[in-house]
Amino acid sequence: MSAAGLTPSEAARWAARAGLPLPADRHTAVAATAEYIHSVVAVLRELDFGDTSPALAYRAVEEKHDAAV
């Protein structure tokens, strides 16, 4: 995606390449949604997870809650 953003015609072209032809009235909405998703993913890419273990290393266990303080 360019710095100028995804245009409605580009969104239609990419959707068609993926086998998802879009009606003309959806091009603008799909382009706006793709831009939003791109902005969220860009923020996530900037996060530093440091020593965070991969999900495969995590074991969820049921916690025992104690009412005593």
Sequence and secondary structure as in RCSB ss.txt:
>XXXX:A:sequence
MSAAGLTPSEAARWAARAGLPLPADRHTAVAATAEYIHSVVAVLRELDFGDTSPALAYRAVEEKHDAAV
>XXXX:A:secstr
  TT   HHHHHHHHHHTT    GGGHHHHHHHHHHHHHHHHHHHT   TT   GGG            
